[in-house]
């Protein structure tokens, strides 16, 4: 048995079924979820969605998805949103029977255990950990877009996953997954994770001090939510992806490199021991890695547009400036610490991003504050057993401490 959670040389173990593959989509109203549904609707002979889940804030969209897909179950994390969701469903279903509604913080976890072939976890945040564990424990193929599941609960996920059971959806990790098919595990020298560099590529740390939230939200390539977009500006997203790559592919941190590639055409690369490097490239469109996850081990034809090779283009690569963007080196540090340290890093960052968005913290103050919270958390005691409960406790402490430090920073600036 391999130690890698995601191994393209192992085919998924899941219940065989005739006809379309049954899928549960969690986070269905978000960016990943809506694009996954687009792939499903264009391939009705291959995929069938049996349940969708979301927080509940976009009741009309959730009801529209449920009705159009003909799902059996709708999971709503916010129980207070159920009346609005039920009303929106009734408006579409009329006299027909409504789908089953699961409500509350455990709704997605229950949905992840429903009979199906695969569970796509597109939830944002560490609340996606329990559904990830539930899907694995139930024997489902886990199509993983919820990177926080691995960041905060890596050992827990490792303990449950079988070879071939996890298929990554992040464009970078999907690229690594595909490039790793080019050789044996023993032949891999290095994983190379590409980064767009965000909107501030080339700026020094001093030049970043006065960056505004509006500037940080102007990502040059991708259209994403506020937290992910600002994480792309600080390069925290690359730090998280380095930890995720380590856990997915069981490659030491010192053999995972980050390279800046502004065009976002090459999504990541694998360097082999003979000096060959295999790159996975495609126009920036998340439907391609989503479709690969849904259909693996087969590809879905025309999932996303391909390159037009009749047109000239230039692809650039630059080394990462770790002085201006220290997030990647800090992520390597917390990843090596393990235990609850990655959870502390992730939770503190989310609080600091919110403080920056609301004008309480400077752009450079985001990583300065996260680094201080990580330092105060300290080194986990040897042999500490990771549980969902102590992950949540560590996150709660990190959020509270980050808020305190952000408040102090705001008061000092006034």
C-alpha positions as CSV (number, residue, x, y, z in Angstrom):
1,X,0.0,0.0,0.0
2,X,1.4,3.4,-1.0
3,X,1.6,6.3,1.5
4,X,0.3,8.7,-1.1
5,X,-3.3,9.7,-0.7
6,X,-3.6,10.5,-4.4
7,X,-1.9,7.9,-6.7
8,X,-2.8,8.0,-10.4
9,X,-1.3,4.5,-10.8
10,X,-4.1,3.1,-8.5
11,X,-7.6,3.0,-9.9
12,X,-10.5,4.1,-7.6
13,X,-12.2,1.4,-5.5
14,X,-15.9,2.2,-5.5
15,X,-19.2,0.3,-6.0
16,X,-19.8,-0.7,-9.6
17,X,-23.0,0.6,-11.2
18,X,-24.7,0.4,-14.5
19,X,-25.6,3.6,-16.3
20,X,-24.5,7.1,-15.2
21,X,-22.1,7.4,-12.2
22,X,-23.9,8.7,-9.1
23,X,-22.4,11.8,-7.6
24,X,-22.9,13.9,-4.4
25,X,-21.9,17.5,-4.8
26,X,-21.1,19.4,-1.6
27,X,-20.7,23.2,-1.9
28,X,-23.0,23.1,-5.0
29,X,-23.7,26.8,-5.1
30,X,-20.0,27.8,-5.0
31,X,-17.6,28.2,-7.9
32,X,-16.5,24.6,-7.9
33,X,-20.0,23.2,-7.4
34,X,-21.6,25.3,-10.2
35,X,-18.9,24.3,-12.7
36,X,-19.2,20.7,-11.7
37,X,-22.9,20.8,-12.4
38,X,-22.2,22.3,-15.8
39,X,-20.0,19.3,-16.6
40,X,-22.7,16.9,-15.3
41,X,-25.5,18.6,-17.3
42,X,-23.4,18.4,-20.5
43,X,-22.7,14.7,-19.9
44,X,-26.0,13.1,-18.7
45,X,-25.0,9.7,-20.0
46,X,-22.0,9.7,-17.7
47,X,-23.0,11.4,-14.5
48,X,-26.1,11.7,-12.3
49,X,-26.2,13.9,-9.2
50,X,-28.2,12.3,-6.3
51,X,-27.6,15.0,-3.7
52,X,-26.5,18.6,-3.5
53,X,-25.4,20.5,-0.4
54,X,-24.7,24.1,0.4
55,X,-24.8,26.6,3.3
56,X,-28.3,27.8,2.3
57,X,-27.7,31.5,1.7
58,X,-28.5,31.1,-2.1
59,X,-31.8,29.3,-1.7
60,X,-33.1,30.0,-5.2
61,X,-29.9,28.7,-6.8
62,X,-29.8,25.6,-4.6
63,X,-33.5,24.9,-5.4
64,X,-32.9,25.4,-9.1
65,X,-30.0,23.0,-9.0
66,X,-32.0,20.4,-7.1
67,X,-34.9,20.6,-9.6
68,X,-32.8,20.6,-12.7
69,X,-30.7,17.7,-11.6
70,X,-33.6,15.7,-10.1
71,X,-31.7,15.0,-6.9
72,X,-33.1,12.8,-4.1
73,X,-31.5,14.9,-1.2
74,X,-30.7,18.5,-0.5
75,X,-28.3,19.3,2.4
76,X,-28.5,22.8,4.1
77,X,-25.8,23.6,6.6
78,X,-27.7,26.7,8.0
79,X,-30.9,25.3,9.6
80,X,-32.4,28.8,9.6
81,X,-32.2,28.9,5.8
82,X,-34.4,25.8,5.5
83,X,-37.7,27.6,5.2
84,X,-36.4,29.7,2.3
85,X,-34.9,26.7,0.6
86,X,-38.2,24.7,1.1
87,X,-40.2,27.7,-0.3
88,X,-37.8,27.9,-3.3
89,X,-38.1,24.2,-3.9
90,X,-41.9,24.3,-3.7
91,X,-42.0,27.0,-6.3
92,X,-40.2,24.7,-8.8
93,X,-41.6,21.3,-7.9
94,X,-45.3,22.4,-7.6
95,X,-47.4,19.4,-6.7
96,X,-44.5,17.0,-7.1
97,X,-42.8,15.6,-4.0
98,X,-39.9,17.6,-2.8
99,X,-36.5,16.0,-2.2
100,X,-35.4,15.1,1.3
101,X,-33.9,18.0,3.2
102,X,-31.0,17.5,5.6
103,X,-30.4,20.5,7.9
104,X,-27.8,21.7,10.3
105,X,-24.0,21.6,10.7
106,X,-23.9,17.8,10.1
107,X,-26.1,17.9,7.0
108,X,-23.1,17.7,4.6
109,X,-21.5,14.9,6.6
110,X,-24.7,12.8,6.3
111,X,-24.9,13.6,2.6
112,X,-21.3,12.4,2.1
113,X,-22.4,9.0,3.4
114,X,-25.3,8.5,0.9
115,X,-25.1,5.6,-1.5
116,X,-23.2,6.9,-4.5
117,X,-19.9,6.3,-6.5
118,X,-18.2,9.7,-5.7
119,X,-18.5,12.7,-3.4
120,X,-17.2,16.0,-4.7
121,X,-16.3,18.1,-1.7
122,X,-16.3,21.7,-2.9
123,X,-17.0,23.2,0.5
124,X,-14.9,26.2,1.5
125,X,-13.1,26.0,4.9
126,X,-12.2,23.5,7.6
127,X,-15.9,22.7,8.0
128,X,-15.3,20.4,5.1
129,X,-13.2,18.0,7.2
130,X,-16.0,16.0,8.7
131,X,-17.7,15.4,5.2
132,X,-14.3,14.4,3.8
133,X,-13.8,11.8,6.6
134,X,-17.4,10.6,6.2
135,X,-17.0,10.0,2.5
136,X,-13.8,8.1,2.9
137,X,-15.2,6.0,5.8
138,X,-18.2,5.1,3.6
139,X,-16.0,3.9,0.9
140,X,-16.8,6.6,-1.7
141,X,-14.3,8.0,-4.1
142,X,-13.5,11.5,-2.8
143,X,-13.1,14.2,-5.4
144,X,-11.4,16.8,-3.3
145,X,-11.6,20.5,-3.8
146,X,-11.8,21.3,-0.1
147,X,-8.0,21.7,0.5
148,X,-8.6,22.6,4.2
149,X,-9.6,18.9,4.8
150,X,-5.9,18.0,4.2
151,X,-4.4,21.1,5.7
152,X,-6.0,20.8,9.1
153,X,-6.7,17.0,9.2
154,X,-4.0,15.4,7.1
155,X,-3.2,12.5,9.4
156,X,-6.9,11.8,9.9
157,X,-7.5,11.7,6.2
158,X,-4.4,9.5,5.7
159,X,-5.7,7.0,8.3
160,X,-8.9,6.4,6.3
161,X,-8.1,6.7,2.7
162,X,-7.3,3.7,0.5
163,X,-5.0,3.9,-2.5
164,X,-6.8,5.6,-5.4
165,X,-9.7,6.8,-3.2
166,X,-8.8,10.5,-3.4
167,X,-8.8,12.5,-6.7
168,X,-7.6,16.1,-6.3
169,X,-9.5,18.9,-8.1
170,X,-7.2,21.9,-7.4
171,X,-5.7,22.8,-10.8
172,X,-2.2,22.4,-9.4
173,X,-2.7,19.1,-7.8
174,X,-4.7,17.7,-10.7
175,X,-1.7,18.7,-12.9
176,X,0.7,16.9,-10.6
177,X,-1.7,13.9,-10.6
178,X,-1.6,13.7,-14.4
179,X,2.2,14.4,-14.7
180,X,3.0,11.6,-12.2
181,X,1.6,9.1,-14.7
182,X,4.9,9.7,-16.6
183,X,7.0,7.6,-14.3
184,X,7.3,5.4,-11.3
185,X,7.2,6.9,-7.8
186,X,10.8,6.1,-7.2
187,X,11.7,8.1,-10.3
188,X,10.2,11.4,-9.0
189,X,12.9,13.9,-8.0
190,X,10.7,17.0,-7.5
191,X,7.2,18.5,-7.6
192,X,7.0,22.0,-9.1
193,X,3.9,23.9,-8.1
194,X,3.2,27.0,-10.3
195,X,1.9,30.3,-9.0
196,X,0.4,33.1,-11.0
197,X,2.2,35.5,-8.7
198,X,-1.1,37.4,-8.0
199,X,-1.6,41.1,-8.7
200,X,1.6,42.2,-6.9
201,X,4.2,40.1,-8.7
202,X,7.5,42.0,-8.8
203,X,6.8,44.3,-5.9
204,X,9.1,44.5,-2.8
205,X,7.9,44.1,0.7
206,X,8.1,47.8,1.2
207,X,5.9,48.4,-1.8
208,X,3.3,46.0,-0.5
209,X,2.7,47.8,2.8
210,X,0.2,50.3,1.3
211,X,-1.8,47.8,-0.8
212,X,-5.6,48.2,-0.5
213,X,-8.2,45.5,-0.4
214,X,-9.6,46.6,-3.8
215,X,-6.1,46.1,-5.3
216,X,-5.7,42.7,-3.7
217,X,-9.0,41.6,-5.1
218,X,-8.0,42.3,-8.7
219,X,-6.5,38.8,-9.6
220,X,-5.0,38.8,-13.1
221,X,-6.3,35.4,-14.1
222,X,-8.9,33.7,-11.9
223,X,-12.4,34.9,-10.7
224,X,-12.6,33.6,-7.1
225,X,-14.1,34.4,-3.7
226,X,-12.6,37.1,-1.5
227,X,-10.6,34.8,0.8
228,X,-9.1,32.7,-2.0
229,X,-8.4,35.9,-4.1
230,X,-6.5,37.6,-1.2
231,X,-4.7,34.3,-0.4
232,X,-3.5,34.4,-4.0
233,X,-2.2,38.0,-3.5
234,X,-0.3,37.0,-0.4
235,X,0.6,33.6,-1.9
236,X,-0.9,31.9,1.2
237,X,-2.7,29.7,-1.4
238,X,0.6,28.4,-2.6
239,X,1.7,27.7,0.9
240,X,-1.4,25.7,1.5
241,X,-0.9,23.9,-1.8
242,X,2.6,22.9,-0.8
243,X,1.3,21.3,2.3
244,X,-1.5,19.7,0.3
245,X,1.0,18.3,-2.3
246,X,3.1,16.9,0.5
247,X,0.1,15.1,2.0
248,X,-1.4,14.0,-1.3
249,X,1.8,12.6,-2.9
250,X,4.0,11.9,0.2
251,X,6.9,13.9,-1.2
252,X,9.2,15.7,1.4
253,X,8.8,19.4,1.6
254,X,12.4,20.0,0.4
255,X,11.4,18.4,-2.9
256,X,8.4,20.6,-3.5
257,X,9.2,23.9,-5.3
258,X,7.1,26.9,-6.1
259,X,7.7,28.7,-9.4
260,X,5.9,31.9,-10.6
261,X,4.2,31.5,-14.0
262,X,2.0,34.6,-14.7
263,X,0.1,33.1,-17.6
264,X,-1.4,30.3,-15.6
265,X,-1.2,27.9,-18.5
266,X,1.2,25.4,-17.0
267,X,-0.6,24.2,-13.8
268,X,2.3,22.3,-12.3
269,X,5.2,20.0,-13.2
270,X,7.0,16.9,-12.1
271,X,10.7,16.6,-12.5
272,X,12.1,13.0,-12.8
273,X,15.5,11.7,-11.8
274,X,16.7,11.5,-15.4
275,X,16.3,15.3,-15.8
276,X,13.0,15.2,-17.7
277,X,10.2,17.5,-16.5
278,X,6.6,16.8,-17.4
279,X,4.2,19.7,-17.4
280,X,0.4,19.7,-17.5
281,X,-0.9,22.6,-19.5
282,X,-4.4,23.9,-20.4
283,X,-6.1,27.3,-20.6
284,X,-7.2,28.4,-17.1
285,X,-10.6,26.7,-16.8
286,X,-11.5,24.7,-13.7
287,X,-14.0,22.5,-15.6
288,X,-11.0,20.5,-16.9
289,X,-9.7,19.3,-13.5
290,X,-13.3,19.0,-12.2
291,X,-14.2,16.7,-15.1
292,X,-11.1,14.7,-14.6
293,X,-12.1,14.1,-11.0
294,X,-15.7,13.2,-11.9
295,X,-14.7,10.8,-14.7
296,X,-11.4,9.3,-13.5
297,X,-9.8,7.0,-14.7
298,X,-11.4,8.2,-17.9
299,X,-11.3,11.7,-19.4
300,X,-14.4,13.6,-20.3
301,X,-14.3,14.8,-23.9
302,X,-14.5,18.5,-24.5
303,X,-14.7,19.3,-20.8
304,X,-13.0,22.6,-21.4
305,X,-11.5,24.5,-24.3
306,X,-8.0,23.5,-25.5
307,X,-5.2,25.8,-26.7
308,X,-5.4,27.3,-30.1
309,X,-1.8,26.5,-31.3
310,X,-2.3,28.6,-34.4
311,X,-1.8,31.7,-32.3
312,X,1.5,32.8,-30.9
313,X,1.9,32.9,-27.1
314,X,4.6,33.5,-24.5
315,X,5.0,31.5,-21.3
316,X,7.2,32.9,-18.6
317,X,8.6,31.5,-15.4
318,X,10.2,33.3,-12.4
319,X,11.7,32.3,-9.1
320,X,9.6,33.1,-6.0
321,X,10.6,36.2,-4.0
322,X,10.2,34.7,-0.5
323,X,11.2,38.0,1.2
324,X,8.2,39.8,-0.2
325,X,6.0,36.8,0.0
326,X,7.0,34.8,3.1
327,X,3.8,32.7,3.2
328,X,5.3,29.7,1.4
329,X,8.3,29.3,3.7
330,X,6.0,29.7,6.7
331,X,3.7,27.0,5.3
332,X,6.6,24.7,4.9
333,X,7.5,25.3,8.6
334,X,4.0,24.5,9.9
335,X,3.6,21.6,7.6
336,X,6.8,20.1,9.0
337,X,5.6,20.8,12.6
338,X,2.4,18.9,11.7
339,X,-0.3,18.1,14.3
340,X,-2.5,21.2,14.9
341,X,0.1,23.7,13.5
342,X,-1.4,23.8,9.9
343,X,-4.9,24.3,11.4
344,X,-3.6,27.3,13.4
345,X,-1.9,28.7,10.3
346,X,-5.1,28.4,8.2
347,X,-7.5,29.7,10.8
348,X,-5.3,32.7,11.8
349,X,-4.9,33.6,8.1
350,X,-8.7,33.6,7.5
351,X,-9.1,36.0,10.4
352,X,-6.3,38.2,9.2
353,X,-7.7,38.3,5.7
354,X,-11.0,39.5,7.1
355,X,-9.2,42.1,9.2
356,X,-7.4,43.3,6.1
357,X,-10.6,43.5,4.1
358,X,-12.3,45.6,6.7
359,X,-9.3,48.0,7.1
360,X,-8.1,46.8,10.5
361,X,-4.8,45.3,9.3
362,X,-2.3,46.2,6.6
363,X,-1.5,43.8,3.7
364,X,1.9,42.9,5.1
365,X,0.3,42.7,8.5
366,X,-1.6,39.6,7.4
367,X,1.5,37.3,7.3
368,X,3.2,39.1,10.1
369,X,0.3,38.4,12.4
370,X,-0.1,34.8,11.2
371,X,3.6,34.2,11.8
372,X,3.2,35.5,15.4
373,X,0.1,33.3,16.1
374,X,2.0,30.2,14.7
375,X,5.0,31.1,17.0
376,X,2.8,31.5,20.0
377,X,1.1,28.2,19.3
378,X,4.5,26.6,19.6
379,X,5.7,23.1,18.7
380,X,3.1,20.3,19.2
381,X,4.1,17.8,21.9
382,X,5.7,14.7,20.5
383,X,3.2,11.9,20.1
384,X,0.2,14.2,20.2
385,X,-2.7,12.4,18.6
386,X,-4.7,14.5,16.2
387,X,-8.5,14.5,16.5
388,X,-11.2,16.5,15.0
389,X,-11.9,18.0,18.4
390,X,-8.3,19.3,19.0
391,X,-8.2,20.6,15.5
392,X,-11.3,22.7,16.2
393,X,-9.9,23.8,19.6
394,X,-6.7,24.9,17.9
395,X,-8.6,26.8,15.2
396,X,-10.8,28.6,17.8
397,X,-7.7,29.7,19.8
398,X,-5.9,30.8,16.6
399,X,-8.9,32.9,15.4
400,X,-9.3,34.5,18.8
401,X,-5.6,35.4,19.1
402,X,-5.4,36.7,15.5
403,X,-8.4,39.0,16.2
404,X,-6.7,40.3,19.3
405,X,-3.5,41.0,17.4
406,X,-5.3,42.6,14.5
407,X,-7.2,44.8,17.0
408,X,-3.9,45.9,18.6
409,X,-2.5,46.6,15.2
410,X,-5.4,48.8,14.3
411,X,-5.2,50.7,17.6
412,X,-1.5,51.3,17.1
413,X,-2.1,52.8,13.7
414,X,-4.8,55.2,14.8
